[in-house]
Amino acid sequence: MKNKHYEVLIVGGGISGTALFYELAKYTSVKSIGLLEKYEALATLNSKGTSNSQTIHIGDIETNYTLEKAKITKRTAKMVEKFCLQYGLEEKIMFSHQKMALGVGKKEVAFIEHRYNEFKTLFPYLELWDVEKLKTLEPKVVYADKEQTKVRPEPIIAMGTNTQYTTVDYGAMSEALAEQAQKCSDQECSSIETDIFYNTQVTDIFQKEDKSFEILTKNGETFSADFVVVNAGAHSLFLAHRMGYGKDMGCLPMAGSFYMTEELFLKGKVYMVQNNKLPFAALHGDPDILAEGKTRFGPTALMLPKLERFKPGTYLDFFKTLNFDFHIVKIFWDLLKDSDIRNYVFKNFLFEVPFINKKLFVQDARKIVPSLSVDDITYAKGFGGIRPQVLDKKKEKLMLGEASINPGTGIIFNMTPSPGATSCLGNAERDMKEIVKHLNLEYDEKQFLEDLTESIEETS
Ligand SMILES: Cc1cc2nc3c(=O)[nH]c(=O)nc-3n(C[C@H](O)[C@H](O)[C@H](O)COP(=O)(O)OP(=O)(O)OC[C@H]3O[C@@H](n4cnc5c(N)ncnc54)[C@H](O)[C@@H]3O)c2cc1C
């Protein structure tokens, strides 16, 4: 069997792996990069357009983000937009929709008003929409009946915009990133090697005495590299554990499913006020760019004992990656002690139970569209994915966002639950800088910032 050596090897061809592949090829002096992907194509798991909500989570309508967090997410989310604009991908894989965070009831209305005043400095395009404005912008959130004669009884208000790019097919973007990376090696001036290996599942990684890495795959091929980045979703932690890293973490795979309307129900994205105790966005409504613009409601959140949705196996990988012990029991116990979380977990379990699921789901979705009925929606078969939520065993807590293990030895493991697709280029920037330092490469930071970040004039 051949053993091919690369300066950098990336494991996993989702949006995280391809973003790093692109940045290294385009902005650094690296001479060879290999991308190893388990399946026959890029982005067949969570980055696929039908697996996630397709949202660019910039921080303006995500009510669980603080202003400080939104400053960071704004920079990385804008990178996605800049990349798509740079290659003319607007209206092909990136789209602009109206979007809003909707407050329902007195308490949430006050919350949205306060938040609008706090966030409009960072997002000057935001507008505050009262019930009269919403009657024209998004009538279905206003009326209690299908005929649109009766306004819903609770007060409502929304903060939103219809001037921004909001939606991306992250599967198609993964392909675009890989394509552009490989174009860098086609250019005469560049002698960089950018190889992608499909149907190549990494089973083990070893660090050799000379500090380089040996990578074993299921089909018997071996690779070696000076630096390795594992962007394999939940399997990143699985591979980290096999090397003895990240033993203080476990992975809880939370599946998300959707329901779909027959026709376009909402003009744009409607998000609700988030319960800060939960690591997931509250149920929302989105126009689906891959289902003829039908409206998708969801996602739900159900713990599944496997690491990959709609693929066979990975049950054993789940048990290994959960890393079960009394710390995990304590995390579950603490979570389930909270009645909000307990109810949420139970309800989301029922959302997957045939016959009662639709009825219960509609009850929740009526907070967005009060006139929604069971006949309006169907379970979106084959849609949805898995969010690899990370459990911090030392702190005995569920981590709310992404996790990265970097022991400083030339290998990095990334676990990227939502909104990992939005932050793909930002996370790749962090890892690229680490690789540049470790391998003593050159990095064209000026060009990177010019291409992918907003100038002072654009931000003001
Ligand atoms: C229901 C849902 C809704 C979401 N909504 C949004 C949203 O609106 N906006 C947003 O920004 N994010 C959203 N996310 C999160 C987003 O989809 C993920 O964060 C993102 O897709 C993660 O990308 P990734 O490349 O890290 O992982 P993945 O897309 O899971 O890719 C991992 C890749 O690694 C490969 N792989 C795995 N194991 C191995 C191995 N051993 N060897 C080789 N290859 C391997 C896999 O085949 C796969 O191609 C959502 C997620 C879900 C589940």
The ligand as a Tripos MOL2 file, in Angstrom:
@<TRIPOS>MOLECULE
LIG
   53    58     1     0     0
SMALL
NO_CHARGES

@<TRIPOS>ATOM
      1 C1        -30.4750   20.5020   12.4850 C.3       1 LIG1
      2 C2        -29.2630   21.3580   12.3100 C.ar      1 LIG1
      3 C3        -29.4160   22.6960   11.9620 C.ar      1 LIG1
      4 C4        -28.2790   23.5010   11.7880 C.ar      1 LIG1
      5 N1        -28.4250   24.7810   11.3350 N.ar      1 LIG1
      6 C5        -27.3390   25.5520   11.1080 C.ar      1 LIG1
      7 C6        -27.4830   26.8480   10.5400 C.ar      1 LIG1
      8 O1        -28.5670   27.2770   10.1830 O.2       1 LIG1
      9 N2        -26.3590   27.5950   10.3840 N.ar      1 LIG1
     10 C7        -25.1270   27.1370   10.7550 C.ar      1 LIG1
     11 O2        -24.1550   27.8760   10.6260 O.2       1 LIG1
     12 N3        -24.9590   25.8880   11.2580 N.ar      1 LIG1
     13 C8        -26.0390   25.0890   11.4230 C.ar      1 LIG1
     14 N4        -25.8840   23.8100   11.8900 N.ar      1 LIG1
     15 C9        -24.5430   23.3310   12.2270 C.3       1 LIG1
     16 C10       -23.7520   22.9640   10.9850 C.3       1 LIG1
     17 O3        -24.5060   22.1590   10.1180 O.3       1 LIG1
     18 C11       -22.4770   22.2520   11.4080 C.3       1 LIG1
     19 O4        -21.8490   23.0020   12.4180 O.3       1 LIG1
     20 C12       -21.4980   22.0850   10.2610 C.3       1 LIG1
     21 O5        -22.1080   21.5300    9.1360 O.3       1 LIG1
     22 C13       -20.3250   21.2360   10.7260 C.3       1 LIG1
     23 O6        -19.4590   21.0670    9.6430 O.3       1 LIG1
     24 P1        -18.2170   20.0870    9.7710 P.3       1 LIG1
     25 O7        -17.5090   20.1480    8.4870 O.co2     1 LIG1
     26 O8        -17.4680   20.4330   11.0070 O.co2     1 LIG1
     27 O9        -18.8770   18.6680   10.0470 O.3       1 LIG1
     28 P2        -19.6770   17.7150    9.0270 P.3       1 LIG1
     29 O10       -20.4710   18.4830    8.0640 O.co2     1 LIG1
     30 O11       -20.3820   16.7450    9.8950 O.co2     1 LIG1
     31 O12       -18.5280   17.0140    8.2250 O.3       1 LIG1
     32 C14       -17.6520   16.0790    8.7970 C.3       1 LIG1
     33 C15       -17.0180   15.3150    7.6640 C.3       1 LIG1
     34 O13       -16.0480   14.4380    8.1860 O.3       1 LIG1
     35 C16       -16.1720   13.1880    7.5300 C.3       1 LIG1
     36 N5        -15.6310   12.1600    8.4180 N.ar      1 LIG1
     37 C17       -16.1430   11.7200    9.5870 C.ar      1 LIG1
     38 N6        -15.3620   10.7790   10.1210 N.ar      1 LIG1
     39 C18       -14.3250   10.6130    9.2820 C.ar      1 LIG1
     40 C19       -13.1970    9.7670    9.2670 C.ar      1 LIG1
     41 N7        -12.9620    8.9030   10.2730 N.pl3     1 LIG1
     42 N8        -12.3370    9.8340    8.2280 N.ar      1 LIG1
     43 C20       -12.5510   10.7060    7.1980 C.ar      1 LIG1
     44 N9        -13.6170   11.5230    7.1570 N.ar      1 LIG1
     45 C21       -14.4820   11.4760    8.1920 C.ar      1 LIG1
     46 C22       -17.6480   13.0530    7.2750 C.3       1 LIG1
     47 O14       -17.9390   12.1170    6.2730 O.3       1 LIG1
     48 C23       -18.0120   14.4760    6.8940 C.3       1 LIG1
     49 O15       -17.8780   14.7210    5.5160 O.3       1 LIG1
     50 C24       -26.9920   22.9680   12.0390 C.ar      1 LIG1
     51 C25       -26.8500   21.6230   12.3780 C.ar      1 LIG1
     52 C26       -27.9650   20.8170   12.4890 C.ar      1 LIG1
     53 C27       -27.7890   19.3730   12.7920 C.3       1 LIG1
@<TRIPOS>BOND
     1     1     2 1
     2     2     3 ar
     3     2    52 ar
     4     3     4 ar
     5     4     5 ar
     6     4    50 ar
     7     5     6 ar
     8     6     7 ar
     9     6    13 1
    10     7     8 2
    11     7     9 ar
    12     9    10 ar
    13    10    11 2
    14    10    12 ar
    15    12    13 ar
    16    13    14 ar
    17    14    15 1
    18    14    50 ar
    19    15    16 1
    20    16    17 1
    21    16    18 1
    22    18    19 1
    23    18    20 1
    24    20    21 1
    25    20    22 1
    26    22    23 1
    27    23    24 1
    28    24    25 2
    29    24    26 1
    30    24    27 1
    31    27    28 1
    32    28    29 2
    33    28    30 1
    34    28    31 1
    35    31    32 1
    36    32    33 1
    37    33    34 1
    38    33    48 1
    39    34    35 1
    40    35    36 1
    41    35    46 1
    42    36    37 ar
    43    36    45 ar
    44    37    38 ar
    45    38    39 ar
    46    39    40 ar
    47    39    45 ar
    48    40    41 1
    49    40    42 ar
    50    42    43 ar
    51    43    44 ar
    52    44    45 ar
    53    46    47 1
    54    46    48 1
    55    48    49 1
    56    50    51 ar
    57    51    52 ar
    58    52    53 1
@<TRIPOS>SUBSTRUCTURE
     1 LIG1         1 GROUP 0 **** ****
